Amino acid sequence: MRVLLLYPLFPKSFWSFEKALELVDRKALLPPLGLATVAAILPQEWEFRLVDRNVGDVTETDWAWAELVILSGMIVQAEDFLEQIREAKRRGKRVAVGGPYATALPQEVETAGADYLILDEGEITLPLFIEAIAQGKTEGVFRSDGVRPDVTTTPIPRFDLFDFNVYDNMSVQFSRGCPFQCEFCDIIVLYGRKPRTKEPSQFLAELERLYELGWRRTIFLVDDNFIGNKRNVKLLLKELQPWMAAHGYPFHFNTEASVDLAQDAELMELMVACNFNAVFLGIETPDESSLALTQKFQNTRDSLTEAVDTIIESGLRVMAGFIIGFDGEKAGAGKRIVQFVERTAIPTAFFSMLQALPDTALWHRLEREGRLRGNGNINNTTLMNFIPTRPIEDITREYIDAFWELYDPVKYLDRTYRHFLKLGAPKHKAALRKVSWVSVRALLTVCWRQGVVRKSRWRFWSNLIGILRHNPQVWDHYLSICAINEHFLEYRWIVRKQIESQLAEFIASEPQQPVSPEPIESAAA
């Protein structure tokens, strides 16, 4: 069986970083780990080609070669996902689909023409699909019926299918699921509230494979909450640290975690010792009432400002997510988010309007209240897909203004500078990376654009001199975060234009008054 593994296009987004990636001759931030894992689970006597449309097009040779096309992706990729199904069917190919989008909205991919719907988690449903293929079935829907797979059986992904030269980071996974119950989150719907983890030896085998293949850059652990099972994470880190030391610290690690990481000094120390250098936190909002309403209680137990400071001071750079548009939210939410980001000096603040994603607790509540107006999309350029409790025009204007202010070039440079001063010198050993012409050219380009061409030039040089004086060991990493502003300088214009356009369409077609939500029972109730 000749299988074409196809990953659909992402629209321009907060995380696409095109302008920054161009500096280092790379095309995408992360490869499609899910498809590489699918290839590892399918029969190894089958032949595979992987085409990530974010780094290259499907060729006529690819289409002619394929006997079966398999697509996987997220809701944000829906437009190209559906188009590729239709294109494959136009060419007479059998099409199988899976992943978060197909699982959340199976009717959409089925309507587009998909033959096989391999839903839920592949460790359970892919074997059902393989059996159906062996029996000669030409269609089918395969579900796990609520059963969660044991991820200790997951094979090493087929990393060899990736072109390492086009990706900036590599993807790996240690756990699935999250113990919390945030109302808007689809992770607990897709993967459950009991985090399941791989064995340390299994995870190290994946790293060994990447090492053998020559990867020597950053690895992003795609776990939605890396510390969901703290006991098992600590067991992993205690085995990972000697492996990293024996291999000369070949990777940096980044990941996502809940804010309660700040409460565990041992865990932060272990992460830093293993060469973790950044963590993404789902802060969402500094408004405690909104956090309680959306059942994100883990963010209300301690001061969020102190938690961020603690994590940074441990040696972990903080990125964070923020949301505007919660029910009962008071006016000025956008300004309060900007103030929090400035106070905590978080350079990279992912900011979006609240979306009700399919099958989440929020989705079902809004459906009962008759307030839904679409499927939802987690891109920053998407208007909220429900009628909020305060005027949508007010929320939208606050969102645009706050996004614009967050990525003002001078404010971004200042936050990055203060963040790296607070971060301190690296607490881990790291081998000296080879200097290449690409990296030298990227450095010179950033210095030219931000230090000569733009009005922020005086701030750029004064901050860089400050870093060289007070924390010189991080100067290269500091400049790499400064370089990301190349993306935001363009992207904030895209956010403003697209959101304003959608708002105008909404006002013209669906004028609505704010509504009062139904009471939400607490978790204790």
C-alpha positions, 0 to 999 in steps of 0.5 A: 500500500502506497500512502500519502500522508498529507498535512493541510495548510495553516492560515497566517497565525500568531505561531506561524512566524513567517518573517522570523523563520525567513531569517534562518531559511526555515519554512515552518515552526513544527512538523506534523508529529501526528502523521509521523506517529500514524506512519509508525502505527500502520504496517511497516511494509506499507510505503509512505510519503509525507507532504506538509503543505506548509513547507511544500506543495503536493506534486503530480508525482505524489498524487500519481504514486498514492493509492491511499491519502491520509489527512490529519489536522486541527480545526484551524486548518479546516479550509485546506483540509476539506480542499485536499479531501476534494482534490484527492477524490477528484483524482480518484483516490481513497481518503482516510482522515483523523486528528482533532478536526475530524474527531470534533466535526466528523460530519464536515469531513464526511460531507467533503468526501472522506472514505474512512474516518479514523477518529479519536486516538489512533492507537485504538482506531488505526488497527480497526482501520487496518483490519477493514483495509485487509477485509477489502472495505472501501469505507468506514467510521472507526471510534474508540467508544470512550476507551483511552489507549495506553501510550506506553505502547505507542511506537517511535514516530517515523521522524525519518519522514521529516525534512529537518532543514525546513523546520525550526523546532522538532515535536515530541510527546510525553503525555496526553490529557489534563487533570483540570476542567477549564470550560472552554478547553477541548483537550479534556474532551479529546484526551480526557482528564487523566494524564497518560504518560509514556515510560522514560525509556520509551521517551529517551528512545525517541530522543535517541532516534532524533539524535541518530538522525542528526537533530541538534536544535530545539524540541517542543514537547507538544503535551497540552500540560506537561506537568499534568502527572507531576510524579511521572514527569519527575521520574522522566526528568531524573532519567533525562538529565544524565542522558542529556549530559552524556550526549553533550546537551544536544537539545533545548526543550520547550513545552506547555504547563499549568501555572501551578508549576510555580509551586514545585521548586524541585520540578522547575529545577529538574526541568532547567537541569535537563535544558528546558528553557521555555514554558507556555502558560495558559494564564487566560486573564488576570480577572479572577472572577472570569477564571472562576466562571470558566472553572480555571480554578488552578489560576486562582489559588496564588498570585499570578504575577508571583507565579510568573516571576517564580518561574522566570527566576527559576531559569525558564522563559515564560510565554503565555496565553490570554483570552478576552470575551468571558461571560460577565467580563467587565469593561477594560479587560483588554487593558488589564491584560496588557497591564499584566503582560507589561508588569510580568515582562512576558515577551510572547503573549498569545492573545485571542478572542474566546471561542466555543470549540465543539463538544466542550462544556462551554459549547454545550452551555452556549448551545442550550442558551441559543448563543452559538454562531459557528464552529469556532476557531482558535486563530487570533484573526477570528471573531468570537463564535457566540453572542457574549454578555457585553457588546461584541463591538466593545470586546472587539475594539478592546481586543484590537487595541490591546493586540496593537499595544502588546506588539508595539515594537518598543514595548516588545523590545522592553519586555524582552529586555526586562524578561532576560534580565530577570531570567539570569544566566543559563543554569545548564551546560550547553555545547557551543553551536557551529556558527553558520552563514545563515545565523550570521546573516540573520543576526545582521538582518535583525540588527539592521532592521531593528537597530538602524531602519526603525524608529525603535533603533535607540531602544534596540541598541541600549537594551542590547548593550544592557544585556551584554553588560548584565547577562551576556551569556544569553545575548544570542537567545535574547536576539532570537526573541527580538527577531520574532518581532519581525513577525508581529510587526506585520501580524498585528496589521493582519489582526486589525484588518481581519477582525474589523472586517468580520465585525462589520459583517457581523453588525450588518447581518446579525445585530444582537443585544448582550445576553445574561448567561445561565448560572454555572454550577461549581465543580464542588456542586 
